[in-house]
Amino acid sequence: MEKNEIFKGPMICEPLDRRDTTQHVQHGQRRVIAGKLWLAASALVAGWHLHRLACKSSIHTAPIPHTDKIEWSSCGDNYECGRLLVPLDYQDESLGHADLSVGRYLAKNKTSRLGSLFVNPGGPGGSGMSFLYRAGPALATLLDDRYDIVSWDPRGINGTTPGVDCFASQTDQDIAFSHTYQDVGFEARNLSDPVDRAVYAQQVRKADAENAVIAQLCLNRTGEALRHVGTATVVRDLELLSRVIEGPEKLVNFWGFSYGTVVGSYFVNMFPERVGNVTIDGVVVCVPLLHRSHILN
């Protein structure tokens, strides 16, 4: 969640009904994973991607999948929406496809247009489509209306399929999180004090155990698709979206907020040859996400 005066408050991205990605925020029990669930699930069943790929190497691009273009249609004043099939697993395209929900707020300064700017709102688990409807015009104004502001619902979220479904109802979700760190938070302490630091480490271990339980619930309900919602896969989707929208020769412009800064950090290390203008705003430190010992020691 990112706060900024230009956006008039906290950037909270609410769920959309997966059946209709052209509408504004919808509420209901058929929930996408919230950020806390998305991160937990990724840690349990897709974490090997994080250790293997984070901040280390360039990744070869995959061939364009079955759909090599997006059929855009109007979905609001100066908005266009569409969908793109991408490999469910970029290492094994025989496993099928994910279907990304994509939108863009068009540059109004046509004569000085600089291309597309891809944005991720963070979360993790924030809907890019919801964020685009709320923040697209403000971002465009900030950039002199010279970029198409493009976003998408990452794997498992809202209009993108396959979705991730962890609970049968909102009531079940509320019960699952009751009295966990998601409900009561962490006790703030002086981390320079050894005793307080030990207490904090104990809280982190408890939170990890709670996350593991929630992640298992997500895996039980979602199945093997949960293996394909990790950060590295989201970054591959970003790179492929750029190739389809702007062409393979154009560099990728990206603006990530909060957890979106992790997406940005992965991107510049996985695809250094594709990096254009990249902004990471409200930076999340990667190391604690990847190596729990960094926090606990």
FENWO-V999902 format. One record per residue. N is the residue number from 1. SS is DSSP state (a for helix, b for strand, c for the rest). BURIAL is 1 if it has 16 or more other C-alpha atoms within 10 Angstrom, else 0. D_CENTER is the distance of its C-alpha to the mean C-alpha in whole Angstrom. Layout:
N,SS,BURIAL,D_CENTER
N,SS,BURIAL,D_CENTER
//
This chain:
1,c,1,12
2,c,1,14
3,b,0,17
4,b,0,19
5,a,0,22
6,a,0,22
7,a,0,19
8,c,0,22
9,b,0,20
10,b,0,17
11,c,1,14
12,c,1,13
13,c,1,11
14,c,1,13
15,c,1,13
16,c,1,15
17,c,1,17
18,c,1,16
19,c,0,19
20,c,0,19
21,c,1,16
22,c,1,19
23,c,0,19
24,c,1,18
25,c,1,17
26,c,0,19
27,c,0,20
28,c,0,21
29,c,0,21
30,c,1,19
31,c,1,16
32,c,1,12
33,c,1,11
34,c,1,11
35,a,1,9
36,a,0,12
37,a,1,12
38,a,1,9
39,a,1,10
40,a,1,13
41,a,1,13
42,a,1,11
43,a,1,14
44,a,1,17
45,a,1,16
46,c,1,14
47,a,1,15
48,a,1,18
49,a,1,15
50,a,1,14
51,a,0,18
52,a,0,19
53,a,1,17
54,c,1,16
55,c,1,17
56,c,0,20
57,c,0,21
58,c,1,20
59,c,0,19
60,c,0,21
61,c,0,20
62,c,0,20
63,c,0,22
64,c,0,21
65,c,1,21
66,c,0,23
67,c,0,22
68,c,1,22
69,c,1,22
70,c,0,20
71,c,0,23
72,c,0,22
73,b,0,23
74,b,0,24
75,c,1,22
76,c,0,23
77,c,0,25
78,c,0,24
79,b,1,21
80,b,1,20
81,b,1,18
82,b,1,18
83,b,1,17
84,b,1,16
85,b,1,17
86,b,1,16
87,b,1,17
88,c,1,16
89,c,1,17
90,c,1,17
91,c,0,20
92,c,0,22
93,a,0,22
94,a,0,24
95,a,0,22
96,c,0,21
97,b,1,18
98,b,1,15
99,b,1,15
100,b,1,12
101,b,1,13
102,b,1,13
103,b,1,15
104,b,1,16
105,b,1,19
106,c,1,22
107,c,1,23
108,c,1,27
109,c,0,28
110,a,0,29
111,a,0,32
112,a,0,30
113,c,0,26
114,c,0,24
115,b,1,22
116,b,1,18
117,b,1,15
118,b,1,12
119,b,1,10
120,b,1,6
121,c,1,7
122,c,1,6
123,c,1,7
124,c,1,5
125,c,1,6
126,c,1,6
127,c,1,7
128,a,1,8
129,a,1,11
130,a,1,12
131,a,1,11
132,a,1,13
133,a,1,16
134,a,1,16
135,a,1,16
136,a,1,17
137,a,1,20
138,a,1,20
139,a,1,18
140,a,1,21
141,a,0,24
142,a,0,23
143,c,0,22
144,c,0,26
145,c,1,24
146,c,1,24
147,b,1,21
148,b,1,19
149,b,1,16
150,b,1,13
151,b,1,10
152,b,1,9
153,c,1,7
154,c,1,5
155,c,1,7
156,b,1,9
157,c,1,8
158,c,1,11
159,c,1,13
160,c,1,11
161,b,1,14
162,c,1,15
163,b,1,13
164,c,1,13
165,c,1,16
166,c,1,17
167,c,1,20
168,c,0,23
169,c,0,23
170,a,0,22
171,a,0,25
172,a,0,24
173,a,0,21
174,a,0,23
175,a,0,25
176,a,1,23
177,a,0,22
178,c,0,25
179,c,0,26
180,c,0,24
181,a,1,22
182,a,0,19
183,a,0,22
184,a,0,25
185,c,0,23
186,c,0,24
187,c,0,27
188,c,0,27
189,c,0,30
190,c,0,32
191,c,0,30
192,c,0,33
193,c,0,35
194,a,0,35
195,a,0,36
196,a,0,33
197,a,1,31
198,a,0,32
199,a,0,31
200,a,1,27
201,a,1,27
202,a,0,28
203,a,1,26
204,a,1,23
205,a,0,25
206,a,0,25
207,a,1,21
208,a,1,21
209,a,0,23
210,a,1,22
211,a,1,18
212,a,1,20
213,a,1,22
214,a,1,19
215,a,1,17
216,a,1,20
217,a,1,20
218,a,1,17
219,a,1,18
220,a,0,22
221,a,0,21
222,a,1,18
223,a,0,20
224,a,0,19
225,a,1,16
226,a,1,14
227,a,1,15
228,a,1,13
229,c,1,9
230,c,1,9
231,a,1,7
232,a,1,10
233,a,1,10
234,a,1,7
235,a,1,9
236,a,1,12
237,a,1,11
238,a,1,10
239,a,1,14
240,a,1,15
241,a,1,14
242,a,1,16
243,a,1,19
244,a,0,19
245,a,0,19
246,a,0,21
247,c,0,22
248,c,0,22
249,c,0,25
250,c,0,22
251,c,1,20
252,b,1,17
253,b,1,16
254,b,1,13
255,b,1,12
256,b,1,9
257,b,1,10
258,c,1,10
259,c,1,7
260,a,1,6
261,a,1,10
262,a,1,9
263,a,1,7
264,a,1,10
265,a,1,13
266,a,1,12
267,a,1,12
268,a,1,16
269,a,1,17
270,a,1,16
271,c,1,17
272,a,0,20
273,a,0,22
274,a,1,19
275,b,1,18
276,b,0,20
277,b,0,19
278,b,1,16
279,b,1,15
280,b,1,13
281,b,1,14
282,c,1,15
283,c,1,14
284,c,1,13
285,c,0,16
286,a,1,15
287,a,0,18
288,a,0,18
289,a,1,15
290,a,1,17
291,c,0,20
292,c,0,21
293,a,0,25
294,a,0,24
295,a,0,23
296,a,0,26
297,c,0,29
//
